[in-house]
Amino acid sequence: MQSHELKLARHPQGKVRPSDFRLDMVTVPEELTPGDILVRNSWLSIDPSVRMRLGPTGPAGYLPPFRIGETLTGLAVGEVLESRDPGFEKGDTVLHIKGFREFAVVRQGSETLAGAGGVTRLDTSVHPPQSYLGALGSSGLTAYVGLQCIGGLTSGDVVWISSAAGAVGSLAAQIAKLRGHYVVGSTGSGEKVRFLLDELKLDAAFDYHSPDLVEALGCAAPDGIDLYFDNVGGAHLEAALYHLRTGGRVAMAGAVASYDADTAAPSPGNLFQIVAKNLTVQGFRAGAYDHLLGDMRAEVGSYLRDGRLVVEETVFDGLGSAPDAIVAMLQGRTVGKTLCCLR
């Protein structure tokens, strides 16, 4: 069987370009060994974190960088075509980490993305399969954990979500709002600001390209904030430290400001605010909290069934569009969850 796979053609010099990737045809083994599952992928998750694996080196403690000529990996959903694992049958819909290819041979208990993406059968009778890459998957778990476990969201908190029109930010903002909090969102364009206000019904929103980010946040939350859900880092974190009230918290889920930048984003110059205000700053990765998937899906699934959660998707067609999807997402030209559809 022949399958197209997306491979790294060269390490990006500066910002990622579609030419940094190549689409190759490979042969998928026809004979499966015991424990193997052959999957035809239907949906690919396009996540900002892939950028950290495209350079010749990556952040210490993170997943290893892709080698030139190596097929990319990422979360994907697909249909089982053949199984030599008694726990899976032909026709099952499964989640796994061997995305960026049309067909994949996977096995339960094999590699994960730092704890996320182990081969799992999905129930698609209520929710569509791609929702397990977004609201009911890693994006939803990141939002849920950041608010519930890391941020310690409590009654009366004022919450700021950066990158609030993105896959994780849009969910975190809505979950906080549905729980009754005053929620501020920041994003990268006037059109996205309108999306946050008109579609997600946030209390306030602003474009982070404002001349003064600290002032923009102060106007949106004049009495300060209690929780900052950080997807960006850099100047955003600095602004948060100015406006966090005593005992405030920062849940750090990402640092997209530095992922595709030509130079590293400057560190906040006001870190002593953490000491002065008794702030708590904690980073986290959703893969370490897979044991909470059931709790997250119970809450977020109820919002989806009741129509209370807006799930925006930017969908690219076909594996060949994956390079464009990666570039568009990193450049802030997508809204909500970025996906590639292979059906």
N, C-alpha and C positions, 0 to 999 in steps of 0.2 A: 504494500500500500504506500502511495506517495502522499506526502504532507508538506505544505508550506510552513516554514518557521521563520520568525523574525530574529535576526542576529545582529550583534554589535559589529559594525563595519570599522569604526575608528572611535577613539576616545574624543569626545567633544572638546573643541577649543573655544572656550567661552560658552555662549548659549548653545543649547542643543538645536541641531538642524535635522531635517528628515534624511539628509544624505549621510548622517552618522550611523544609519541602519541599512541593512540589506535583507531582502526576502529570498530565502533559499528553498529549494526543493530537497527533501530528505526522504529516505525510505524508512517506514515504520515496520518493525519486526512483525512478520505474519504469524509466527508461532509464539504464543504467550506462555510464560512459565507459571507454575503454581503461585498464586497470590497476585498476579498481574490483572489489571483492568484496562481495557481499551476504551478510550473516551473520545467522542467527537465533540469538540468544544463549540459552544454556541454563543457565549458571552465572555468577554475579557474585561477585567478591571484595569483602568488606567489611573495610576496613583502617583502623586508627587514624589513619593519616596524612591521611585525607580531612578530618579536623577542622581541620587547619592551613590548608585552602583555603576554609573556609566563612565566615571573617570578612572585613571590608572590606579588611584588609591581611594579609599573611602574613610569615613569617620571611624575612629577607634571604637571597638565594641559593637559595630554594626555588621550587617551582612557583608560578605566579601564582594569586591567589585567584579563586574562581568569581564571576562577576557575577550579580546578581539576575536571574532568568529564564533563566540558562544551564543547559544540561543537564550533569549531573555526568559526569565520566569516571573510569574505574577499570578494573582488569584484569578480563577476562571471557573465557569460553570459549563457542564456539558452532559451529554447523554451516553450511557454505557452501551457500547456496541457488542462487546464480548467480555465475559468475566471468568477468571479462574480463581476467584475469591468467593467462597460460599456465602459471604455476607452481602454480595452485590449481584444483581441480576440484570440481564439485558433490558434496556428501557429505563433503568433508574436514572434519575438526575442527580449528579454529584458535584460537589465543590472540591477543588484541589488547587495546587500552586503551579501546575505546568501550563500556564497560559502562553500567549504569543506563539501559538502553533495551532494548526487545524485539528490534528489528532494527537493524542497523548497516551502513553502507557504509564499508569500510575499504580501505586499499591498502598494499602492502609498501613499506617505506622512508619512510613518513610519520611523523608525530609519535609520540613515546614518552613515558613517564613518567620523565624523567631517565635515559634509557637502558634502561628496562625496558618490556616489553610490545610490542615490535615484532611485526608480524603473522607468526605462525609456525604451520606445520602440526604437529599433534601425533599421536603414535602412541598410540592408546588400546587397543591389543590386549592389553596387559599390565596397565596401570593405568587407573583410571577418569578421565574428563576433568577432574573437579574437583581431582584430585591435582596438576594443573599450576598450580593457583592456590594450593596449599598446600605439601605436603611436597616436590614436585618443581618448584615454581615459586619465586616471589619469597620466600616465607616460608622455604623450605628453603635457598635461596641465601643469605639473610641469616644464618641460623643457621650455615651452613657457613663462610662468609667470616669471620664474627665469631670463630669458634673457630680456624679454620685460618690465615687470613691476618693478621687484625688482632690476635687474641689470642695467636697463636703458641703454641697448646696443645702442651705437652711432657709427657713421662712424669712421673707423680707430682704433677701440678698438682691443687690443690684449687680447684674452680670454684663460683662463685655465679652463678645465673641469676635475675634479677628478672622479674616477670610470667611465671613459669614455667608457668602453665596456659594461656597465650595461644598464638597461632598460631606465632610465632617462638620464644618461650621454651620451649614444650613440645618443639620439635624440637631446639633447642640443648642442652637438658638431657639428652635421650635420646642424642643423638650423643656428647656428652661421656661419658655413662655407658657407652655401648657401646664406647667407646675405652678404658675401664678407669679412669676418674677418679672421685674422690670428688666428688659433686655435691650442692650445696645449692640448693633452690628456694624462692622466696618468692612469695606470692600473696595474694589479698584476702579469703579466707574459710576457715573450718574445713573446709567441704566440699571446697574446692579443695586444701587441704593434704592431705586424705585421698587425693584423686585423685593428687597428686604422689607420695605414699608408696606407695599400694596399686596404682595402675595404671602409673605411670611408673617405679616402683621406685627413686626417688632415695634417697640416703643420709640426707638430712635435709631438712626443710621447715618453714616457719613462716609465720604470717599477719602481713603487714607492719603491720597495725593494732595490733600489740603495743605496750604502753605505751612501751617503749624499743627502738627498732629496732636500735641498736648492740648492746644486750645480747642481743637475739634472735639476731642474726647470730653473736655470740660464742659463744652456746650451741650453735648449729648447726655452727660450725667453730671449735672452741676453740683450734686451733693456727694460725689465720689462713687466708687465701685467697691464691691466686696469680693468679687470673683472675676478673674481674668482667665478666659480660656484661650490659650496662646497657640495659634497655628503658624505664626509668622516669625517671632523673635525680633532681634534688632531694635529699631526705633519704636516698634509697637510695644515691646516689653518695657522700654524706658518710659513711654507715656503712661503705661499701666502703673508703674511704680510711683509715679507722681500722684496719680489719682486714687490709688487703693487706700481704703480707710484702715485704721489700726486693726490688726488681726486679720487683714485680708489674705486671700489665697491666690496663687497662680498655678493653674494646671497646664503644663507644657506638653502639647501633643505633637508639635512640629516646629520647624524653623524655615518655612518656605522662602523667606527673604534671602536666604543664602544658598538655596538649592541650585539655582540656575544663574547666579550672579557672576559677573566677570571678576569681582573682588569680594572678599568676605564682608558680610554685613558688620558694621561696627558694634562692639558690645555696649550695653547701656552704661552711661556715665554716672548714674545715680544709684548704684547698687547698695549704698549705705541705707537707702530707704527701707531695705529689707530688715535691717537691724532696728532702725529708728521706729518703725511702725509694727514691729513684731510680725512680719509677714511670713507666710509659708510658701515656698516655691518648690514644686515637685514635677519632675518629668515622668512620663510613663509611655508604655507601648501596649496596645490593645492585646497583642498576642500573649502577654503575661496574665491576662484576665479572661481566658477562654472559658473558665468555669462559670462565668457570669453570662454567657451567651443566652442561656434559657431565661434568666431574669430580664435581660435586655429585650429579647424577642417577645416576651409576654407583654411588656409595657409598650414598646414601639409597635408591635403587631396590632395591639388594640387601637392605637391611634390611626394606623393604616386602615383597619377595618371600618372604623367610624368616620373615615374621611377627614380627620382632624390634622393630618400631617401632609404637607405639600412635599412631594418627591419630584424634584426636577432632575432630568437626565439630559446630558449632551451625548448623542449617540453617533458614532462613526461607523461606516459600513465596510465590513470586510477587513481581513488581517492586513491587507496592503495599506489601509488607512491608519494603522496603529502609529507609525512615526508622526503623521500629522496630528493625531490625537494627543500624543505626548507633548509635542511642541505647543499646541494650542492650550493645553491645560497649564503648562509651565508659564506661558505668557499671559495667563489670566483671561483667555478668550472663551472659556467654558463656564457653564453654570450648573451647580449641583454635581451629581455623579457623572464622571466621564467614563464612557463605555465604548467598546467595539462589539458590534454584532456580527457573528459569523454564520448565521442561519441562511 
